[in-house]
Amino acid sequence: LAGAAVLGVGDGLTELSARGLVRGDPGVALRHAEAAAALTPWNDLAHGYRGAALARLGRGEEALAALDRARRLGPYEPWYAQMAATELGRQGRWLEAADAWADYVRLWPWEAEAYAEAVAAHLRYLDAAEAAGERVQAVRLAESGQRILAALERQKAREPSGAPRRGMEVDRPVFAEARERFAAVLGP
């Protein structure tokens, strides 16, 4: 009975953390997420919300550590990879962010929006790398972006031709722009 109560309290605190984030109060979210993680250390979502709150508070390294813990506890949850990618990109750690975006797409392969978000981030990092004169990073980002676009095409090819639901939207402007930009960076 006591174990069930601990689980219930941990889940309740995790939910309060989520609500704090939605309300735009990362301090409250952090307090609840930390309490939830202390009570139920196996709760990947508590660590994920802790990471999200820390990132919003500008505590990037702590956020990445919490997100790493969440990713280890919940290795198939794409949201953790997405948050880690966003934080790494915010810190200017573009190549690490590109790797995290690739994980995000790998974990959510049927979602065109995941590819669009990952490719758009690659384009932002590519702009920053080129502006900083970081040619080697620009090339590596373009290569990573091309791998994501190739994964999108492979996933689209897996869709059955007569499927009753609408297929993946692969004709988005961001994908066309990315193909051109990545090819231009890699050149002949």
SENUTOR-961228 format. One record per residue (C-alpha): residue number from 0; residue in three letters; x, y, z. Coordinates in nm, 4 decimals. Layout:
BEGIN
+-----+------+----------+----------+----------+
: pos : code :        X :        Y :        Z :
+-----+------+----------+----------+----------+
: NUM :  ala :        X :        Y :        Z :
...
+-----+------+----------+----------+----------+
END
This chain:
BEGIN
+-----+------+----------+----------+----------+
: pos : code :        X :        Y :        Z :
+-----+------+----------+----------+----------+
:   0 :  leu :   0.0000 :   0.0000 :   0.0000 :
:   1 :  ala :   0.2825 :   0.2404 :   0.0848 :
:   2 :  gly :   0.4495 :   0.1669 :  -0.2492 :
:   3 :  ala :   0.1306 :   0.2534 :  -0.4338 :
:   4 :  ala :   0.1079 :   0.5798 :  -0.2427 :
:   5 :  val :   0.4652 :   0.6709 :  -0.3375 :
:   6 :  leu :   0.3920 :   0.5933 :  -0.7017 :
:   7 :  gly :   0.0763 :   0.8025 :  -0.6901 :
:   8 :  val :   0.2546 :   1.0965 :  -0.5298 :
:   9 :  gly :   0.5381 :   1.0700 :  -0.7835 :
:  10 :  asp :   0.2901 :   1.0721 :  -1.0711 :
:  11 :  gly :   0.1009 :   1.3631 :  -0.9162 :
:  12 :  leu :   0.4179 :   1.5672 :  -0.8766 :
:  13 :  thr :   0.5146 :   1.4868 :  -1.2364 :
:  14 :  glu :   0.1758 :   1.6161 :  -1.3530 :
:  15 :  leu :   0.2182 :   1.9331 :  -1.1436 :
:  16 :  ser :   0.5566 :   1.9850 :  -1.3070 :
:  17 :  ala :   0.3969 :   1.9583 :  -1.6515 :
:  18 :  arg :   0.1339 :   2.2113 :  -1.5514 :
:  19 :  gly :   0.4021 :   2.4491 :  -1.4271 :
:  20 :  leu :   0.5717 :   2.4335 :  -1.7666 :
:  21 :  val :   0.2434 :   2.4917 :  -1.9497 :
:  22 :  arg :   0.1724 :   2.7938 :  -1.7265 :
:  23 :  gly :   0.5180 :   2.9312 :  -1.8036 :
:  24 :  asp :   0.6511 :   2.8879 :  -1.4501 :
:  25 :  pro :   0.9697 :   2.6807 :  -1.4814 :
:  26 :  gly :   1.0618 :   2.7389 :  -1.1155 :
:  27 :  val :   0.7462 :   2.5662 :  -0.9948 :
:  28 :  ala :   0.7896 :   2.2979 :  -1.2603 :
:  29 :  leu :   1.1449 :   2.2346 :  -1.1424 :
:  30 :  arg :   1.0449 :   2.2006 :  -0.7760 :
:  31 :  his :   0.7759 :   1.9458 :  -0.8606 :
:  32 :  ala :   0.9963 :   1.7556 :  -1.1079 :
:  33 :  glu :   1.2801 :   1.7334 :  -0.8568 :
:  34 :  ala :   1.0449 :   1.6016 :  -0.5891 :
:  35 :  ala :   0.8986 :   1.3501 :  -0.8347 :
:  36 :  ala :   1.2448 :   1.2343 :  -0.9410 :
:  37 :  ala :   1.3519 :   1.1974 :  -0.5785 :
:  38 :  leu :   1.0448 :   0.9865 :  -0.4942 :
:  39 :  thr :   1.0427 :   0.7847 :  -0.8158 :
:  40 :  pro :   1.3952 :   0.7984 :  -0.9626 :
:  41 :  trp :   1.2967 :   0.5534 :  -1.2385 :
:  42 :  asn :   1.0346 :   0.8009 :  -1.3679 :
:  43 :  asp :   1.1782 :   0.9173 :  -1.7007 :
:  44 :  leu :   0.9060 :   1.1788 :  -1.7406 :
:  45 :  ala :   0.9996 :   1.3461 :  -1.4109 :
:  46 :  his :   1.3587 :   1.3754 :  -1.5349 :
:  47 :  gly :   1.2337 :   1.5024 :  -1.8719 :
:  48 :  tyr :   1.0267 :   1.7768 :  -1.7097 :
:  49 :  arg :   1.3212 :   1.8579 :  -1.4841 :
:  50 :  gly :   1.5368 :   1.9013 :  -1.7943 :
:  51 :  ala :   1.2744 :   2.1180 :  -1.9639 :
:  52 :  ala :   1.2429 :   2.3397 :  -1.6571 :
:  53 :  leu :   1.6195 :   2.3743 :  -1.6172 :
:  54 :  ala :   1.6540 :   2.4666 :  -1.9849 :
:  55 :  arg :   1.3906 :   2.7375 :  -1.9489 :
:  56 :  leu :   1.5755 :   2.8678 :  -1.6458 :
:  57 :  gly :   1.8957 :   2.8948 :  -1.8515 :
:  58 :  arg :   2.0730 :   2.6143 :  -1.6657 :
:  59 :  gly :   2.1811 :   2.4347 :  -1.9805 :
:  60 :  glu :   2.4348 :   2.1830 :  -1.8533 :
:  61 :  glu :   2.2034 :   2.0692 :  -1.5743 :
:  62 :  ala :   1.9205 :   2.0471 :  -1.8269 :
:  63 :  leu :   2.1289 :   1.8264 :  -2.0538 :
:  64 :  ala :   2.2209 :   1.5993 :  -1.7621 :
:  65 :  ala :   1.8538 :   1.5610 :  -1.6652 :
:  66 :  leu :   1.7578 :   1.4953 :  -2.0263 :
:  67 :  asp :   2.0357 :   1.2396 :  -2.0578 :
:  68 :  arg :   1.8936 :   1.0620 :  -1.7524 :
:  69 :  ala :   1.5437 :   1.0750 :  -1.9043 :
:  70 :  arg :   1.6761 :   0.9353 :  -2.2329 :
:  71 :  arg :   1.8511 :   0.6489 :  -2.0547 :
:  72 :  leu :   1.5340 :   0.5635 :  -1.8597 :
:  73 :  gly :   1.3000 :   0.6102 :  -2.1569 :
:  74 :  pro :   1.5133 :   0.5360 :  -2.4629 :
:  75 :  tyr :   1.2185 :   0.5256 :  -2.7037 :
:  76 :  glu :   1.0689 :   0.8637 :  -2.6132 :
:  77 :  pro :   1.1380 :   1.1142 :  -2.8946 :
:  78 :  trp :   1.0559 :   1.4196 :  -2.6812 :
:  79 :  tyr :   1.3750 :   1.3807 :  -2.4777 :
:  80 :  ala :   1.5908 :   1.3764 :  -2.7910 :
:  81 :  gln :   1.4031 :   1.6805 :  -2.9216 :
:  82 :  met :   1.4619 :   1.8770 :  -2.6007 :
:  83 :  ala :   1.8293 :   1.7782 :  -2.5867 :
:  84 :  ala :   1.8726 :   1.8820 :  -2.9509 :
:  85 :  thr :   1.7076 :   2.2167 :  -2.8841 :
:  86 :  glu :   1.9270 :   2.2862 :  -2.5811 :
:  87 :  leu :   2.2466 :   2.1795 :  -2.7569 :
:  88 :  gly :   2.1593 :   2.4059 :  -3.0494 :
:  89 :  arg :   2.0889 :   2.6956 :  -2.8137 :
:  90 :  gln :   2.4368 :   2.6459 :  -2.6711 :
:  91 :  gly :   2.5936 :   2.6541 :  -3.0178 :
:  92 :  arg :   2.6920 :   2.2884 :  -2.9993 :
:  93 :  trp :   2.5629 :   2.2330 :  -3.3518 :
:  94 :  leu :   2.7148 :   1.8954 :  -3.4316 :
:  95 :  glu :   2.5958 :   1.7429 :  -3.1058 :
:  96 :  ala :   2.2550 :   1.8980 :  -3.1684 :
:  97 :  ala :   2.2506 :   1.7493 :  -3.5189 :
:  98 :  asp :   2.3149 :   1.4052 :  -3.3693 :
:  99 :  ala :   2.0279 :   1.4531 :  -3.1231 :
: 100 :  trp :   1.7964 :   1.5626 :  -3.4070 :
: 101 :  ala :   1.8931 :   1.2459 :  -3.5953 :
: 102 :  asp :   1.7942 :   1.0460 :  -3.2857 :
: 103 :  tyr :   1.4641 :   1.2337 :  -3.2709 :
: 104 :  val :   1.3827 :   1.1377 :  -3.6302 :
: 105 :  arg :   1.4958 :   0.7790 :  -3.5709 :
: 106 :  leu :   1.2579 :   0.7566 :  -3.2733 :
: 107 :  trp :   0.9643 :   0.9105 :  -3.4620 :
: 108 :  pro :   1.0168 :   0.7921 :  -3.8199 :
: 109 :  trp :   0.6541 :   0.8127 :  -3.9352 :
: 110 :  glu :   0.6063 :   1.1778 :  -3.8326 :
: 111 :  ala :   0.6849 :   1.4263 :  -4.1116 :
: 112 :  glu :   0.6841 :   1.7119 :  -3.8606 :
: 113 :  ala :   0.9818 :   1.5536 :  -3.6829 :
: 114 :  tyr :   1.1802 :   1.5582 :  -4.0069 :
: 115 :  ala :   1.0721 :   1.9171 :  -4.0777 :
: 116 :  glu :   1.1793 :   2.0297 :  -3.7320 :
: 117 :  ala :   1.5141 :   1.8497 :  -3.7577 :
: 118 :  val :   1.5863 :   1.9860 :  -4.1057 :
: 119 :  ala :   1.4885 :   2.3417 :  -4.0056 :
: 120 :  ala :   1.7272 :   2.3203 :  -3.7105 :
: 121 :  his :   2.0038 :   2.1979 :  -3.9410 :
: 122 :  leu :   1.9434 :   2.4989 :  -4.1661 :
: 123 :  arg :   1.9699 :   2.7375 :  -3.8676 :
: 124 :  tyr :   2.2924 :   2.5739 :  -3.7521 :
: 125 :  leu :   2.4261 :   2.5809 :  -4.1064 :
: 126 :  asp :   2.3574 :   2.9560 :  -4.1242 :
: 127 :  ala :   2.5382 :   3.0072 :  -3.7943 :
: 128 :  ala :   2.8345 :   2.7896 :  -3.8942 :
: 129 :  glu :   2.8737 :   2.9704 :  -4.2255 :
: 130 :  ala :   2.8461 :   3.3110 :  -4.0565 :
: 131 :  ala :   3.1195 :   3.2046 :  -3.8130 :
: 132 :  gly :   3.3413 :   3.0813 :  -4.0978 :
: 133 :  glu :   3.3222 :   2.7248 :  -3.9663 :
: 134 :  arg :   3.3488 :   2.5425 :  -4.3009 :
: 135 :  val :   3.4175 :   2.1976 :  -4.1520 :
: 136 :  gln :   3.1119 :   2.2207 :  -3.9258 :
: 137 :  ala :   2.9005 :   2.3482 :  -4.2159 :
: 138 :  val :   2.9987 :   2.0450 :  -4.4238 :
: 139 :  arg :   2.9245 :   1.8041 :  -4.1391 :
: 140 :  leu :   2.5874 :   1.9709 :  -4.0794 :
: 141 :  ala :   2.5001 :   1.9469 :  -4.4491 :
: 142 :  glu :   2.5959 :   1.5782 :  -4.4496 :
: 143 :  ser :   2.3849 :   1.5162 :  -4.1397 :
: 144 :  gly :   2.0941 :   1.7034 :  -4.2948 :
: 145 :  gln :   2.1188 :   1.4973 :  -4.6112 :
: 146 :  arg :   2.1063 :   1.1780 :  -4.4055 :
: 147 :  ile :   1.7846 :   1.3004 :  -4.2419 :
: 148 :  leu :   1.6333 :   1.3811 :  -4.5821 :
: 149 :  ala :   1.7352 :   1.0348 :  -4.7072 :
: 150 :  ala :   1.5685 :   0.8765 :  -4.4022 :
: 151 :  leu :   1.2534 :   1.0741 :  -4.4831 :
: 152 :  glu :   1.2540 :   0.9408 :  -4.8391 :
: 153 :  arg :   1.3083 :   0.5832 :  -4.7178 :
: 154 :  gln :   1.0213 :   0.6183 :  -4.4716 :
: 155 :  lys :   0.7936 :   0.7634 :  -4.7399 :
: 156 :  ala :   0.8785 :   0.4712 :  -4.9697 :
: 157 :  arg :   0.7560 :   0.2289 :  -4.7006 :
: 158 :  glu :   0.4014 :   0.3679 :  -4.7125 :
: 159 :  pro :   0.1602 :   0.1321 :  -4.8865 :
: 160 :  ser :   0.0196 :   0.2845 :  -5.2043 :
: 161 :  gly :  -0.3452 :   0.2207 :  -5.1190 :
: 162 :  ala :  -0.3348 :   0.3188 :  -4.7512 :
: 163 :  pro :  -0.6599 :   0.4680 :  -4.6186 :
: 164 :  arg :  -0.4856 :   0.7450 :  -4.4260 :
: 165 :  arg :  -0.3043 :   1.0388 :  -4.5769 :
: 166 :  gly :   0.0654 :   0.9725 :  -4.6259 :
: 167 :  met :   0.3639 :   1.1710 :  -4.5078 :
: 168 :  glu :   0.3850 :   1.5224 :  -4.6476 :
: 169 :  val :   0.7305 :   1.5267 :  -4.8033 :
: 170 :  asp :   0.6741 :   1.8163 :  -5.0435 :
: 171 :  arg :   0.7184 :   2.0889 :  -4.7827 :
: 172 :  pro :   0.9169 :   2.4010 :  -4.8736 :
: 173 :  val :   1.1629 :   2.3380 :  -4.5885 :
: 174 :  phe :   1.2640 :   2.0064 :  -4.7448 :
: 175 :  ala :   1.3195 :   2.1642 :  -5.0870 :
: 176 :  glu :   1.5227 :   2.4477 :  -4.9357 :
: 177 :  ala :   1.7287 :   2.2011 :  -4.7330 :
: 178 :  arg :   1.8058 :   1.9841 :  -5.0360 :
: 179 :  glu :   1.9356 :   2.2899 :  -5.2232 :
: 180 :  arg :   2.1334 :   2.4333 :  -4.9316 :
: 181 :  phe :   2.2924 :   2.1054 :  -4.8310 :
: 182 :  ala :   2.3896 :   2.0280 :  -5.1894 :
: 183 :  ala :   2.5367 :   2.3780 :  -5.2305 :
: 184 :  val :   2.7524 :   2.3385 :  -4.9196 :
: 185 :  leu :   2.8780 :   1.9984 :  -5.0287 :
: 186 :  gly :   2.9277 :   2.1195 :  -5.3850 :
: 187 :  pro :   3.0778 :   1.9297 :  -5.6741 :
+-----+------+----------+----------+----------+
END
